[in-house]
Amino acid sequence: MFEDRLSTTTSKAQNVLEKKILPFYQELEPVDAEELHDFLELQRENHIVYIQGGLGQLAAGFAVLDASRTWIVYWLLHSLALLDAPLPDDVTVDDLISFLGSCQHPEGGFGGGPMQLAHLAPTYAAVAATVTLGGKALALVDRTKLRDYLFRMCIPPEQGGGFSVHEGGEGDLRACYTAMAVAHMIALDGADKEELLKQSGMVQYVRACQTYEGGLGGEPGNEAHGGYTFCGVAALMLAGGPSLVQSTLKVPQLLHWLVHRQGSMEGGFNGRTNKLVDGCYSFWQGAVFPLLALLPLAALRSPRVPAAKAPQQELQTPPGPMMAASPPFELAEEDMHARMHAYESLRGRALNASEEADAALRGTAARHSSSKSAAARELLDQAAAAHEAAEQATTQLACINVAAFNICPPPDTEMLMHQEQSYLQAIEQRQRQQAQTANARTQEQEAQQPQGEQQPGQQGQGQQQQGQGQQQGQQVMPPPPPLCNYEALQLWILKCCQASKGGLRDKPGKPVDFYHTCYCLSGLSIAQHAPGSHAMGHRETNLLRRTDPAVNVVEDKLAAAKAYYTARPLPALAKSMTSE
């Protein structure tokens, strides 16, 4: 990070982190863009062994996670699904169904473990785990009781709105998201979803959670946070699609906050302003971008200031060190030289003062030796601080040389504008073709005989023309411009978050765990499949299955579960559960 000469706990921690990351990226400094893929390998087999080991008997230390056992199952199953890996030989689907069934509450919902209180968070984890298992596991979920449970968790709008995480529990954006995600996974759509939104006032609650920064806090008045931002955006997307997100949130401010959470040196995301990057935010922040990519491009831009309200004179920018025309490398180089000069100067003065103090002790001016020694010690302390600052500046210069955004530079403005223009032109062309197809179909229907009779072969010709129109309308669309640096994100995960023995972690220096393994892999899947992105490294080892960015379940497994539940509609909601 570029120091502003104000050292804080966070800036010191950031400097320590950058020193740890530096060796990982210095290995890539002499590598050109074409060779970079050879140095980025997902340790797939090692991760599979690590993940499969978690589905067996866990160590005694895991007792503290007794209320998160359904979460552990989800983290492990989803990680294996992303890697397209099987269950371990000693664990069967029936074993997992039996365990998850023991966590289902008799009145609906799931607890974190057997015989525990139903809670929306482990309910999401348990349902997502059954969806990931698929097949006969889908019959495990008691959807009727689960629907009733979701309605009991609604907080009436007059009491603040949203959802409680459990009976008598707190309400926040986690509850809103998990309720909407569960409803989506079990195909609770149509009138049931509308009634849920009505009884919870969820849309208004999510709107109230957006902060002045642009991100969303856990509840109204809280600081913007990456996990809660995902929960709010995904809850709206699941409740009403892109149009609801656009009408509820200040999208340009949200996008501005999001893009500034990606570290240019690390390539990963942090969760809050002035915090360190963390591998888990590869998903929590990274998954919001493909959701926002579903909105019209115009919705992502700040509205233009009308000419009548624009300032008459050009705004004057006050001078400042970060507003100079020099690029970051030159600024860092100047800063390093200035700090080295300051250190050398203080060091020389301190040595001279020490010599004068020693001379005073030996000579007639002994009575002055105490003050001279104190002055020398003060100069030595200042020189030590200057030396530390010079070392930090040297590290900063090295970090700029091998920053993730230098190894994987984002597209320049001109290229982004060209991509955007091509994308918009393709959309307009598709819309014109669809309109032409619709007009041709209408004219054909009007030309038919009043009795609706058709000449032999006429129906086939019409269907053939319609099919041709659909094929024309389904032309290959150019990708929209990327909303963040997905390549740098993949670089961060593959170089800094993997452990050689398996598993993924928060950051270098931290141990691996099941949570970070799940969300680092989920973030990697997002970065590989996001609009305008591609997989880094060799596809045969690195490419993961596509995860749904709103639910974080592998897409084809989610589609299969939705089809299964849709074919088994629930009875109408009891009148006692409705707001009428």
C-alpha positions as CSV (number, residue, x, y, z in Angstrom):
1,M,0.0,0.0,0.0
2,F,1.2,3.5,-0.7
3,E,2.1,5.0,2.7
4,D,0.9,8.5,3.6
5,R,3.4,8.7,6.5
6,L,0.6,7.9,9.0
7,S,1.3,4.4,10.4
8,T,-1.7,2.5,11.7
9,T,-2.3,-1.0,12.9
10,T,-4.0,-1.8,9.6
11,S,-1.2,-0.3,7.5
12,K,1.4,-2.3,9.4
13,A,-0.6,-5.5,8.9
14,Q,-0.9,-4.6,5.2
15,N,2.8,-4.2,4.9
16,V,3.4,-7.5,6.6
17,L,0.9,-9.2,4.2
18,E,2.6,-7.7,1.1
19,K,6.0,-8.9,2.3
20,K,4.5,-12.4,2.5
21,I,2.9,-12.2,-0.9
22,L,5.9,-10.7,-2.6
23,P,7.8,-14.0,-3.1
24,F,4.8,-15.7,-4.7
25,Y,4.5,-13.0,-7.4
26,Q,8.2,-12.4,-7.8
27,E,8.4,-15.9,-9.3
28,L,6.2,-14.6,-12.1
29,E,8.1,-11.4,-12.8
30,P,10.2,-12.7,-15.7
31,V,7.2,-14.7,-17.2
32,D,5.4,-13.3,-20.2
33,A,1.6,-13.5,-20.6
34,E,1.7,-16.5,-22.8
35,E,3.8,-18.6,-20.4
36,L,1.9,-17.4,-17.3
37,H,-0.7,-20.3,-17.6
38,D,2.1,-22.8,-17.1
39,F,2.8,-21.4,-13.6
40,L,-0.8,-21.4,-12.4
41,E,-2.0,-24.9,-11.4
42,L,-4.9,-25.9,-9.2
43,Q,-3.7,-28.6,-6.9
44,R,-6.8,-30.5,-7.7
45,E,-5.9,-34.0,-6.4
46,N,-4.4,-32.7,-3.1
47,H,-7.6,-30.6,-2.5
48,I,-9.8,-33.7,-3.2
49,V,-7.9,-35.8,-0.6
50,Y,-8.2,-33.0,2.0
51,I,-11.9,-32.4,1.4
52,Q,-12.8,-36.1,1.4
53,G,-11.0,-36.5,4.7
54,G,-13.5,-34.0,6.3
55,L,-16.5,-36.3,5.6
56,G,-15.2,-38.9,8.0
57,Q,-14.5,-38.8,11.7
58,L,-13.3,-35.3,12.7
59,A,-10.8,-34.5,15.4
60,A,-11.9,-33.5,18.9
61,G,-11.2,-29.9,18.3
62,F,-14.1,-29.7,15.9
63,A,-16.5,-30.0,18.9
64,V,-16.7,-26.2,19.0
65,L,-18.4,-26.4,15.6
66,D,-21.2,-28.7,16.8
67,A,-23.8,-26.1,15.8
68,S,-22.2,-25.9,12.3
69,R,-22.2,-29.5,11.3
70,T,-24.7,-29.0,8.4
71,W,-22.4,-26.2,7.2
72,I,-19.4,-28.5,7.2
73,V,-21.3,-31.0,5.1
74,Y,-22.3,-28.3,2.6
75,W,-18.8,-26.8,2.4
76,L,-17.3,-30.3,1.7
77,L,-20.0,-31.5,-0.7
78,H,-20.0,-28.2,-2.7
79,S,-16.2,-28.2,-2.9
80,L,-16.2,-31.8,-4.3
81,A,-19.0,-30.9,-6.7
82,L,-17.0,-27.9,-8.0
83,L,-14.0,-30.2,-8.5
84,D,-16.2,-32.9,-10.1
85,A,-14.9,-35.4,-7.5
86,P,-16.7,-38.3,-5.9
87,L,-17.5,-39.0,-2.3
88,P,-14.8,-41.0,-0.3
89,D,-15.2,-44.8,-0.5
90,D,-16.2,-45.1,3.2
91,V,-19.0,-42.4,3.0
92,T,-22.2,-43.1,1.1
93,V,-25.1,-40.9,-0.1
94,D,-27.3,-42.8,2.4
95,D,-25.0,-41.9,5.2
96,L,-25.3,-38.2,4.4
97,I,-29.0,-38.3,3.9
98,S,-29.4,-40.0,7.3
99,F,-27.3,-37.3,9.0
100,L,-29.1,-34.4,7.3
101,G,-32.4,-36.0,8.1
102,S,-31.4,-36.1,11.8
103,C,-30.9,-32.3,11.6
104,Q,-34.4,-31.6,10.2
105,H,-36.6,-30.0,12.9
106,P,-40.0,-31.6,13.3
107,E,-41.7,-28.2,12.8
108,G,-39.7,-27.3,9.7
109,G,-36.3,-26.1,8.9
110,F,-32.9,-27.5,9.9
111,G,-30.6,-27.1,12.9
112,G,-26.8,-27.1,12.8
113,G,-26.8,-30.6,14.2
114,P,-29.1,-33.3,15.4
115,M,-31.9,-32.2,17.8
116,Q,-30.9,-28.5,17.6
117,L,-33.0,-25.4,17.1
118,A,-34.1,-24.7,13.6
119,H,-32.0,-21.8,12.2
120,L,-32.1,-20.2,8.8
121,A,-28.4,-20.4,8.2
122,P,-28.0,-24.2,8.7
123,T,-31.3,-24.6,6.9
124,Y,-29.7,-23.0,3.8
125,A,-26.6,-25.3,4.3
126,A,-28.7,-28.4,4.7
127,V,-30.9,-27.7,1.7
128,A,-27.9,-26.7,-0.5
129,A,-26.3,-30.0,0.6
130,T,-29.3,-32.1,-0.5
131,V,-29.5,-30.2,-3.8
132,T,-25.8,-31.0,-4.3
133,L,-26.3,-34.6,-3.5
134,G,-29.4,-34.7,-5.8
135,G,-31.4,-37.8,-6.7
136,K,-33.1,-39.5,-3.8
137,A,-31.7,-36.9,-1.4
138,L,-34.2,-34.3,-2.7
139,A,-37.1,-36.2,-1.1
140,L,-35.5,-35.6,2.3
141,V,-36.7,-32.0,2.6
142,D,-40.2,-31.6,4.1
143,R,-41.1,-28.6,1.9
144,T,-44.5,-28.0,3.4
145,K,-43.1,-27.6,6.9
146,L,-40.1,-25.7,5.6
147,R,-42.5,-23.2,3.9
148,D,-44.4,-22.7,7.1
149,Y,-41.1,-22.2,8.9
150,L,-40.0,-19.5,6.5
151,F,-43.3,-17.7,7.1
152,R,-42.8,-17.9,10.8
153,M,-39.4,-16.2,10.4
154,C,-40.9,-13.1,8.8
155,I,-40.6,-9.9,10.7
156,P,-43.6,-7.7,10.0
157,P,-42.7,-4.4,8.2
158,E,-44.1,-2.4,11.1
159,Q,-41.6,-4.1,13.4
160,G,-38.6,-3.4,11.1
161,G,-39.0,-6.0,8.4
162,G,-36.8,-8.8,7.1
163,F,-36.4,-12.2,8.6
164,S,-35.3,-13.7,12.0
165,V,-32.6,-16.3,11.9
166,H,-34.6,-18.4,14.4
167,E,-37.5,-18.2,16.7
168,G,-36.9,-15.0,18.8
169,G,-33.6,-14.5,17.1
170,E,-32.0,-11.5,15.4
171,G,-32.8,-10.2,12.0
172,D,-30.3,-9.2,9.4
173,L,-29.3,-9.6,5.8
174,R,-28.1,-13.2,6.4
175,A,-31.6,-14.1,7.3
176,C,-33.0,-12.4,4.2
177,Y,-30.6,-14.2,1.9
178,T,-30.9,-17.6,3.4
179,A,-34.7,-17.4,3.4
180,M,-34.8,-16.4,-0.3
181,A,-32.1,-18.9,-1.3
182,V,-34.0,-21.8,0.4
183,A,-37.3,-20.7,-1.2
184,H,-35.6,-20.6,-4.6
185,M,-34.0,-24.0,-4.2
186,I,-37.2,-25.8,-3.2
187,A,-39.1,-24.0,-6.0
188,L,-41.2,-21.9,-3.7
189,D,-42.2,-19.4,-6.5
190,G,-45.3,-17.5,-7.6
191,A,-47.9,-16.6,-4.9
192,D,-45.8,-18.1,-2.1
193,K,-42.8,-16.0,-2.8
194,E,-44.9,-12.8,-3.2
195,E,-46.6,-13.5,0.2
196,L,-43.1,-14.0,1.8
197,L,-42.0,-10.7,0.4
198,K,-45.2,-9.0,1.6
199,Q,-45.1,-10.3,5.1
200,S,-41.4,-9.6,5.6
201,G,-41.1,-6.2,3.8
202,M,-37.8,-7.6,2.8
203,V,-37.2,-5.2,-0.2
204,Q,-37.6,-2.1,2.0
205,Y,-35.3,-3.7,4.6
206,V,-32.6,-4.4,2.1
207,R,-32.8,-0.9,0.7
208,A,-32.3,0.5,4.2
209,C,-29.1,-1.5,4.7
210,Q,-27.2,0.3,1.9
211,T,-24.7,2.7,3.3
212,Y,-23.2,6.0,2.2
213,E,-20.2,4.0,0.9
214,G,-22.4,2.1,-1.5
215,G,-22.1,-1.4,0.0
216,L,-24.6,-2.9,2.4
217,G,-24.3,-3.5,6.1
218,G,-25.8,-6.4,8.1
219,E,-28.7,-4.2,9.2
220,P,-29.7,-0.6,8.8
221,G,-26.9,1.7,10.2
222,N,-24.1,-0.8,10.0
223,E,-20.8,-0.5,8.1
224,A,-20.8,-1.8,4.6
225,H,-19.5,-5.4,4.5
226,G,-18.8,-7.8,1.7
227,G,-20.7,-10.8,3.1
228,Y,-23.8,-8.7,3.8
229,T,-23.5,-6.9,0.5
230,F,-23.7,-10.3,-1.3
231,C,-26.6,-11.4,0.9
232,G,-28.6,-8.2,0.1
233,V,-27.9,-8.2,-3.7
234,A,-28.5,-12.0,-4.1
235,A,-31.7,-11.8,-2.0
236,L,-33.1,-9.2,-4.3
237,M,-32.0,-11.1,-7.4
238,L,-33.7,-14.2,-6.1
239,A,-36.8,-12.3,-5.1
240,G,-37.4,-10.3,-8.3
241,G,-34.5,-10.5,-10.7
242,P,-32.3,-7.7,-12.1
243,S,-35.2,-5.2,-12.3
244,L,-35.7,-5.4,-8.5
245,V,-32.0,-4.9,-7.8
246,Q,-32.0,-1.9,-10.1
247,S,-35.1,-0.3,-8.5
248,T,-34.1,-1.0,-4.9
249,L,-30.4,-0.1,-4.7
250,K,-28.2,2.7,-5.8
251,V,-26.3,0.5,-8.2
252,P,-23.5,2.9,-9.4
253,Q,-22.5,3.6,-5.8
254,L,-22.6,-0.1,-5.0
255,L,-20.4,-1.0,-8.0
256,H,-18.0,1.8,-7.1
257,W,-17.6,0.4,-3.6
258,L,-17.2,-3.2,-4.9
259,V,-14.4,-2.5,-7.4
260,H,-12.4,-0.7,-4.7
261,R,-12.5,-3.8,-2.5
262,Q,-10.1,-5.6,-4.9
263,G,-6.5,-5.1,-3.9
264,S,-4.3,-4.1,-6.9
265,M,-1.2,-5.7,-5.3
266,E,-2.9,-8.9,-4.1
267,G,-5.7,-9.4,-6.7
268,G,-8.1,-10.6,-4.0
269,F,-10.9,-8.8,-2.2
270,N,-11.3,-7.4,1.2
271,G,-14.6,-7.3,3.0
272,R,-14.5,-3.7,4.3
273,T,-12.7,-0.4,3.7
274,N,-9.2,-0.4,5.0
275,K,-9.1,-4.1,5.8
276,L,-6.9,-6.9,4.5
277,V,-7.9,-9.2,1.7
278,D,-9.2,-12.6,2.5
279,G,-9.7,-15.6,0.3
280,C,-13.3,-16.1,1.2
281,Y,-14.3,-12.8,-0.3
282,S,-13.3,-14.2,-3.6
283,F,-16.8,-15.5,-3.6
284,W,-18.7,-13.0,-1.3
285,Q,-17.5,-10.0,-3.2
286,G,-16.6,-11.7,-6.5
287,A,-20.1,-13.3,-7.0
288,V,-21.8,-9.9,-6.9
289,F,-20.3,-8.8,-10.2
290,P,-21.9,-11.5,-12.4
291,L,-25.2,-10.7,-10.7
292,L,-24.8,-7.0,-11.5
293,A,-23.8,-8.0,-15.0
294,L,-27.4,-9.1,-15.5
295,L,-28.5,-5.4,-15.3
296,P,-28.5,-3.1,-18.3
297,L,-25.2,-1.4,-18.7
298,A,-26.9,2.0,-18.3
299,A,-28.0,1.0,-14.8
300,L,-24.3,0.6,-13.7
301,R,-23.4,4.2,-14.6
302,S,-24.0,7.3,-12.4
303,P,-26.6,9.6,-13.9
304,R,-25.3,12.5,-15.9
305,V,-25.5,15.9,-14.4
306,P,-27.9,18.1,-16.4
307,A,-26.2,20.9,-18.2
308,A,-28.3,23.5,-16.3
309,K,-27.0,22.1,-13.0
310,A,-23.4,21.7,-14.0
311,P,-20.8,24.1,-12.5
312,Q,-20.2,27.1,-14.6
313,Q,-16.4,27.1,-13.9
314,E,-14.0,24.2,-14.0
315,L,-13.5,22.7,-10.5
316,Q,-10.1,23.4,-9.0
317,T,-8.3,20.3,-7.6
318,P,-6.2,21.0,-4.6
319,P,-2.6,19.9,-4.9
320,G,-1.7,16.6,-3.1
321,P,0.9,13.9,-3.3
322,M,-1.6,11.3,-4.7
323,M,-2.9,13.7,-7.4
324,A,0.4,14.1,-9.2
325,A,0.7,13.1,-12.8
326,S,3.5,10.6,-12.1
327,P,2.5,6.9,-12.3
328,P,2.5,4.8,-9.1
329,F,5.9,3.3,-9.7
330,E,7.6,6.7,-10.0
331,L,5.8,8.0,-6.9
332,A,7.0,4.9,-5.0
333,E,10.5,5.3,-6.3
334,E,10.6,9.0,-5.3
335,D,9.2,8.1,-1.9
336,M,11.8,5.4,-1.4
337,H,14.7,7.7,-2.3
338,A,13.4,10.4,0.0
339,R,13.1,8.0,2.9
340,M,16.6,6.5,2.3
341,H,18.0,10.0,2.2
342,A,16.2,10.9,5.5
343,Y,17.6,7.7,7.1
344,E,21.2,8.3,6.0
345,S,21.0,11.9,7.2
346,L,19.6,11.0,10.6
347,R,22.1,8.1,10.9
348,G,25.0,10.4,10.3
349,R,23.7,13.0,12.8
350,A,23.2,10.3,15.4
351,L,26.7,8.9,15.0
352,N,28.2,12.4,15.3
353,A,26.1,13.1,18.4
354,S,27.3,9.8,19.9
355,E,30.9,10.7,19.3
356,E,30.4,14.1,20.9
357,A,28.8,12.5,23.9
358,D,31.8,10.0,24.3
359,A,34.2,12.9,24.0
360,A,32.4,14.9,26.7
361,L,32.6,11.9,29.1
362,R,36.4,11.8,28.6
363,G,37.0,15.6,28.7
364,T,36.4,18.7,30.8
365,A,32.8,19.0,29.6
366,A,31.7,15.9,31.5
367,R,28.8,17.9,33.0
368,H,27.3,18.3,29.5
369,S,27.6,14.5,28.7
370,S,24.1,13.6,30.0
371,S,22.3,16.0,27.6
372,K,24.5,15.1,24.7
373,S,23.8,11.4,25.3
374,A,20.1,12.0,25.5
375,A,20.2,13.9,22.2
376,A,22.2,11.1,20.6
377,R,19.7,8.5,21.8
378,E,16.8,10.5,20.4
379,L,18.6,10.8,17.0
380,L,19.3,7.1,17.0
381,D,15.6,6.4,17.7
382,Q,14.6,8.7,14.8
383,A,17.2,6.9,12.6
384,A,15.7,3.5,13.5
385,A,12.2,4.7,12.6
386,A,13.5,6.2,9.4
387,H,15.2,3.0,8.5
388,E,12.0,1.1,9.0
389,A,10.2,3.6,6.8
390,A,12.8,3.2,4.1
391,E,12.5,-0.6,4.3
392,Q,8.7,-0.3,3.9
393,A,9.2,2.1,0.9
394,T,11.6,-0.4,-0.7
395,T,9.1,-3.2,-0.2
396,Q,6.4,-1.0,-1.7
397,L,8.5,-0.4,-4.8
398,A,9.0,-4.1,-5.2
399,C,5.3,-4.8,-4.7
400,I,4.3,-2.3,-7.4
401,N,6.7,-4.1,-9.8
402,V,5.0,-7.5,-9.3
403,A,1.5,-6.5,-8.3
404,A,-1.3,-8.7,-9.4
405,F,-2.6,-5.8,-11.5
406,N,0.7,-5.7,-13.3
407,I,1.0,-9.4,-13.9
408,C,-2.7,-9.5,-15.0
409,P,-3.4,-6.0,-16.1
410,P,-7.1,-5.0,-16.5
411,P,-8.3,-3.9,-19.9
412,D,-7.5,-0.2,-20.6
413,T,-10.3,2.3,-21.0
414,E,-10.3,2.3,-24.8
415,M,-10.6,-1.5,-24.9
416,L,-13.5,-1.5,-22.3
417,M,-15.3,1.1,-24.3
418,H,-14.9,-0.9,-27.5
419,Q,-16.2,-4.1,-25.7
420,E,-19.2,-2.1,-24.4
421,Q,-20.0,-0.7,-27.8
422,S,-19.8,-4.2,-29.5
423,Y,-22.0,-5.7,-26.7
424,L,-24.7,-3.0,-27.0
425,Q,-24.7,-3.2,-30.8
426,A,-25.2,-7.0,-30.6
427,I,-28.1,-6.5,-28.2
428,E,-29.7,-4.0,-30.6
429,Q,-29.2,-6.4,-33.5
430,R,-30.8,-9.3,-31.6
431,Q,-33.7,-7.2,-30.5
432,R,-34.3,-6.2,-34.2
433,Q,-34.2,-9.8,-35.3
434,Q,-36.6,-10.9,-32.6
435,A,-39.0,-8.1,-33.6
436,Q,-38.8,-9.1,-37.3
437,T,-39.5,-12.7,-36.4
438,A,-42.5,-11.7,-34.3
439,N,-43.9,-9.5,-37.1
440,A,-43.4,-12.3,-39.6
441,R,-45.2,-14.7,-37.3
442,T,-48.1,-12.3,-36.9
443,Q,-48.5,-11.7,-40.6
444,E,-48.4,-15.4,-41.2
445,Q,-51.2,-16.0,-38.7
446,E,-53.3,-13.2,-40.2
447,A,-52.9,-14.7,-43.7
448,Q,-54.3,-18.0,-42.6
449,Q,-57.8,-19.1,-43.6
450,P,-60.5,-18.0,-41.2
451,Q,-61.3,-21.6,-40.2
452,G,-57.6,-22.0,-39.2
453,E,-57.1,-24.6,-41.9
454,Q,-53.7,-24.8,-43.5
455,Q,-52.5,-26.1,-46.9
456,P,-50.4,-29.3,-46.7
457,G,-46.9,-28.4,-45.6
458,Q,-47.8,-24.9,-44.6
459,Q,-47.4,-25.6,-40.9
460,G,-44.0,-27.1,-41.4
461,Q,-42.9,-24.1,-43.4
462,G,-44.1,-21.7,-40.7
463,Q,-42.3,-23.7,-38.0
464,Q,-39.2,-23.8,-40.1
465,Q,-39.2,-20.0,-40.6
466,Q,-39.7,-19.6,-36.9
467,G,-36.8,-21.9,-36.1
468,Q,-34.6,-20.0,-38.6
469,G,-35.6,-16.7,-36.8
470,Q,-34.7,-18.2,-33.5
471,Q,-31.4,-19.4,-34.8
472,Q,-30.7,-15.9,-36.1
473,G,-31.7,-14.4,-32.8
474,Q,-29.5,-16.9,-30.9
475,Q,-26.3,-15.6,-32.5
476,V,-23.2,-15.7,-30.4
477,M,-23.2,-12.6,-28.3
478,P,-19.9,-10.9,-27.5
479,P,-19.3,-10.8,-23.7
480,P,-20.1,-7.6,-21.8
481,P,-17.1,-5.7,-20.5
482,P,-15.8,-7.3,-17.2
483,L,-16.7,-5.4,-14.0
484,C,-13.6,-6.4,-12.1
485,N,-10.2,-8.0,-12.7
486,Y,-11.1,-11.7,-12.8
487,E,-7.7,-12.7,-14.0
488,A,-6.0,-11.0,-11.0
489,L,-8.5,-12.8,-8.7
490,Q,-7.6,-16.2,-10.1
491,L,-3.9,-15.3,-9.7
492,W,-4.5,-14.5,-6.0
493,I,-6.4,-17.8,-5.4
494,L,-4.0,-20.0,-7.3
495,K,-0.7,-18.5,-6.1
496,C,-1.6,-17.3,-2.5
497,C,-4.5,-19.3,-1.2
498,Q,-3.5,-22.9,-2.0
499,A,-1.7,-25.1,0.4
500,S,0.6,-27.6,-1.2
501,K,-0.7,-30.5,0.9
502,G,-4.3,-29.6,0.0
503,G,-7.0,-27.2,1.1
504,L,-7.3,-23.4,0.7
505,R,-6.8,-20.6,3.1
506,D,-7.5,-17.0,4.1
507,K,-4.1,-15.7,3.0
508,P,-0.4,-16.8,3.2
509,G,0.5,-17.6,6.7
510,K,-2.9,-18.8,7.7
511,P,-4.0,-22.5,8.1
512,V,-6.4,-24.2,5.6
513,D,-9.9,-24.9,6.7
514,F,-13.1,-26.3,5.1
515,Y,-14.8,-22.8,5.0
516,H,-12.1,-21.1,3.1
517,T,-11.6,-24.1,0.8
518,C,-15.3,-23.9,-0.2
519,Y,-15.4,-20.2,-0.8
520,C,-12.0,-19.9,-2.5
521,L,-13.1,-22.6,-4.9
522,S,-16.5,-21.0,-5.3
523,G,-14.7,-17.7,-6.1
524,L,-12.4,-19.4,-8.5
525,S,-15.5,-20.8,-10.3
526,I,-17.1,-17.4,-10.4
527,A,-13.9,-15.8,-11.9
528,Q,-13.6,-18.5,-14.5
529,H,-17.2,-18.4,-15.8
530,A,-18.1,-14.7,-15.2
531,P,-19.1,-12.7,-18.3
532,G,-16.0,-11.5,-20.1
533,S,-13.6,-13.8,-18.2
534,H,-11.8,-17.1,-18.9
535,A,-10.0,-19.8,-16.9
536,M,-6.3,-19.1,-16.1
537,G,-3.9,-22.0,-16.3
538,H,-4.5,-25.3,-18.1
539,R,-8.2,-26.1,-18.4
540,E,-7.8,-29.9,-17.8
541,T,-6.5,-29.2,-14.2
542,N,-7.9,-25.8,-13.3
543,L,-11.4,-25.5,-14.8
544,L,-14.1,-25.9,-12.2
545,R,-17.8,-26.6,-12.7
546,R,-20.0,-23.5,-12.9
547,T,-21.6,-22.4,-9.7
548,D,-24.8,-20.4,-9.6
549,P,-23.7,-16.9,-8.3
550,A,-26.9,-16.3,-6.4
551,V,-27.3,-19.6,-4.6
552,N,-23.7,-21.0,-4.7
553,V,-24.7,-24.5,-5.8
554,V,-23.4,-26.1,-9.0
555,E,-25.8,-24.9,-11.8
556,D,-26.8,-28.2,-13.3
557,K,-27.6,-29.6,-9.8
558,L,-29.7,-26.6,-9.0
559,A,-31.6,-27.0,-12.3
560,A,-32.3,-30.7,-11.5
561,A,-33.5,-29.9,-8.1
562,K,-35.8,-27.1,-9.3
563,A,-37.3,-29.4,-11.9
564,Y,-37.8,-32.1,-9.3
565,Y,-39.6,-29.8,-6.9
566,T,-41.6,-27.9,-9.6
567,A,-43.1,-31.3,-10.7
568,R,-44.3,-31.7,-7.1
569,P,-46.3,-28.6,-6.3
570,L,-47.2,-27.8,-2.7
571,P,-50.8,-27.5,-1.5
572,A,-52.1,-23.9,-1.2
573,L,-50.8,-21.9,1.7
574,A,-53.2,-22.1,4.7
575,K,-55.2,-18.9,5.2
576,S,-53.8,-18.6,8.7
577,M,-50.4,-18.1,7.2
578,T,-51.5,-15.3,4.7
579,S,-51.7,-11.6,5.4
580,E,-55.3,-11.4,4.1
